[in-house]
Amino acid sequence: MKLFKLKLVITLLMLSGMSNNLYAQNNGKITGHVKDAQSHDAISFATVALTNPTTKANIQATQTDVNGNFTMTNLPSATFTLQLTYLGYNAVVKENIIIRSSADVINLGEIQMSPSPNKVLNEVTITAKKPTLQNKDGKKVFAVNQSLVSQGGTAADLLQNVPTLQIDVNGNVSLRGSTGVKVLIDGKPSLIAGGDVTQILQSIPASSIENVEVIANPSAKYDAEGQGIINIILKKNSKAGFNGSVTAAAGTRNNYNGSGALSYQTGKVNLYGNYSLRDGDTYSNGFQYLTFLQPTDATIYSNETFPSTTHNRIQNVKAGIDYSLAPKSILSISGILNLRNTHRDELLEINNLDASSLPIQSSQQNNTTNSNGKSYELDLDYSQHFKKPKEELTFNFSYSHGTSRNFQVYQNHSTTVSERGPIRPDPDPLESDIWNNGNNYNIQADYILPTGKTGQISAGYRSQISLGNNNQYAYDLNHGTPTPIYTYTNLFNSDKQIHAVYLNYQNQIRNFNYEIGLRAEDAHLNATYTGYDTNNSLYRTPIKVPSKGLYPSVFLTQKLKDDQQLQFSFTNRVTRPTPRELNPSTDFSDPTNYETGNPNLVPESINSLELGYNKNWKNISFTSSLYYSRLNNVIKHIESAPVNGTIITTAQNLKHSNTTGLELIGHFDLIKAWDFTANANIFERQNDAAPQFGIAANSGLSWNANITNNIAIVKSLAIQIRADYRAADFIIQDRNRPAFGLDAGAKYDFPGNQASLSFNSVDIFNTRKWAFLRSSDALLLDFQRRTLGSRATLSFTYHFGKSTGVHKPAKKKEDNPDKRIDDAS
């Protein structure tokens, strides 16, 4: 902790020194406002350069702010030429700008920039060469549609390539070492696979993703749920005329996928649709070694291995239409359908040993799982722009429905060693039949009102309603006829609602921008658990988790000279327990480690501070963040002391957890044929003691890093190599072991750029694994799992169609994700 305090002091002193080098405010000034000539939207982060018209020497340069405004100060009396540039637009040049005295203020008013089709093509080329990172409104936007190492893969493969994010082999997503992050699709939660994030990421093809937004410290405009937000934006048509593409891919381990997309845009209408199919196998293997420190019988060690093979068939369909009701009014209707079928075979081998490591009992359990599910979502969006620039009203209504069935058969064969020799009882087959269905509703309205020259008020309302049913039926098949096992048969119905309003104000004083917001949420989760008691009689248990609160946020930004920026933010947020964490139903698929929910959980509260510094040079961009977060009522999954060789894992509330960290991201474009993006994150986590669970206070320092290299050998051939490393980490009971991975990909564009061939290999050395040592007063658990999906994939893509010229695209929902990006799970 002392190390981080020292770094914080040094960083503040350095940044304070930079701020003292700001230009003095006693000379001439030039101001202006930059807009899109077609949509009349402000253009943020356009480059503004002031030069001497005679010598062509650069006098000063800056960027427009988030509202499209720019100010250049400290100017002498002279004649200047001003040039505005932005990728995808024609440059604008203003000649003969004359400052006659040091007190002159020249207001250039509104400056319009026209989109350029040639510039758009150039942008595509640049994006193909290197990843794009934008820092905007407190979020990092990563353009990932050209990630070569994830071609033919899934959303999980693609997120692995996003700086600041980590995906373990079990599909869990973490941001800066925290797994309390919310993953959204187009700004909303998904009902794919019952809302299971790991299954959602496996269901979405990487080729359908346009970009990924990472918000580590969300403002009051966003839902207060979670320690951060990852928003996956799916592709949508933005080209005029008729266009389309098809992709076919084949990979090792019987993995195949294909996709197709069609779009047509003309006049007031934009139509689009796409389809994707994934069909393939995933192999997994691992072990779980248990040591009982307080044994209740002769068993001291229990060693388990669990190889498995999973076959997935996943289909996605998305279609929509945007219609311009008027020049400033857009109505959008879209729908998504997901179909999923899974078959899994798993073999659990368990050996119980005594203190001398001699066998007591061995068993084999064959787990066979067949699951299927479908979900669909319907969206209605309306946006209204007004005559006043940046004034806008948006409305969204969405409905999603999902159903799934998970049918599992467990057949156990055990052998007990005794004085009379091995005893082999009859197999004891069990069935678990789990049915899920859910409905999500979202109603939201947002309004933005510009005030003064640089101010802006935004306000909004949102209601989210999630209704779910999770029913588990268990049967004993030992006598040929299914006999209900009432202990594991139950029904769980949940009703989660969040109703919220927010008010946000931002303004700018010269180079200083501030944003203050407050969000009020009235939330509750009401559920009913229906089960059977020891007499096989039905009983019902009501579960209520109220959560009301005010969640403030503060964001301060100071622009410095030489393209530098200093940011500070404070937010207060909450993490509410999920229905699965509350559901007392027992998952008995692992005979040595049952998992059950805890209906007595209460929400976590989160306070976060962040200090960021950004700097851009000609060929280098640098982003850094020093962050701190404190969690109260921390929700963690804790293992109980073993009873008869079986442990139970349950979510529990612990006291406090503090995390302090430093994150660094840099993009380096030093030579023409090679550029790379590097990310490093170092953090210290401190956890309070939980003596009721045999957990002592602990702390640990950890770090992770990754680097993505883009190499252009020849004009039509690009190569990408990515490496990542996750150091050892300590979380409550778990000491996570380090892991390393290396990916590589290549892409060749055929002449004409209509067709391309891609090849990649993921986890080349098969080193990525999820491994940890879990300890308590009663138990030591040594765990490791490796998941092997497709490791090498060959993809072919063909584009067809012809754009009819530059046309103003209908405004997409994701053009303004601030107004819709939230979580209702």
BELNOR-V469089 format. One line per field, one symbol per residue. ss: DSSP state (@ for helix, = for strand, . for the rest). psi: psi as a letter, one per 30 degrees, with the letter a starting at -180 (. if undefined). A space follows every 10 residues. Layout:
ss: ???
psi: ???
This chain:
ss: .@@@@@@@@@ @@@@@@@@@. .......=== ======.... .=....==== ==.....=== ===.....== =====..=== =====...=. .========. ....====== ===.=.@@@@ @@@@@@@@@. .=====..== ===....@@@ ...=@@@@@. ....===... ..===..=.. .====..=.. .@@@@.@@@@ @@@.=@@@== =====..... ....=...== ====...... ========== =...====== ======..== ========== ========== ==........ ========== ========== ======..== ========== ========== ===.....== ========== ========== =====..... .========= ========== ========.. ===......= ========== ========== =...====== ========== ======.... ..==.@@@.= ========== =========. .========= ========== ==.....=== ========== ========== ...======= =====...@@ @@...==... ..====.... ...======= ======...= ========== =========. ..=..===== ========== ========== =..======= =======..= @@@.=..=== ========== ====..==== ======..== =..===..== =========. ....====== =........= =====...== ========.. .========= ==........ ..@@@@@@@. .....
psi: eeeeeeeeee eeeeeeeeff glklhgalkk llkklkfefg kkjkgkkjkk lkfefgkkel kallafggkl kklhkljlkl kkkkkkkglk kkkjlhjkjf lffkjjjfbk kkkkkkeeee eeeeeeefel lkkkjkhglk jkjgfgjefg kgaleeeeff gkkfkkjlfg gkkkjhfkgh kkkljhgllk gkhggjeeee fffkkefgke lkkjjfikaf flkgklglkj jjjllkkgkl aklllkkkkk llhhkklllk kklkkkbfkj klllkkkkjl kkkklaljkk jjfikfafke kjkkliklkk kkjkkkkkll kkkjelfgkk kkklkkkkkk kkkkkkjkkk jklafggkke kklkkjkkkk kllkllkkkk kkkjllekkf kkklkkkkkk kkllkjjkkk jkjlkkklfg akkjllkikl kkjkkkklkk kkkkkkkkjk kaeflkkkll kkkkkjklkj kkkkkkgegf kkkkjfegkl kjkkjkkkkl llkkkklkjc gkkkkklkkk kjlljklkkj akafggkklk jkkkiljklk jlkkkkkjkl lhhlkkkkkk lkakjkklee ffjfkkjgfj ffjlklljfg lllkkkkkkk klkkkkaegk kkklkklkkk kkhkjljkkl kkjhgklkkk klkldlkkkk lkkkkkkkie lefkllkkkk kklkkkklli ffghklkllk klllllkjkk kjelegkkkk kkklkjlklj jcfkjkllkk kklkllkkkl kfgfklkkkl kkieghfklj kljkkaffkk kjkkkkkjbk fkkkkkkkkl lkkgakkjkk kleffifeff jakg.
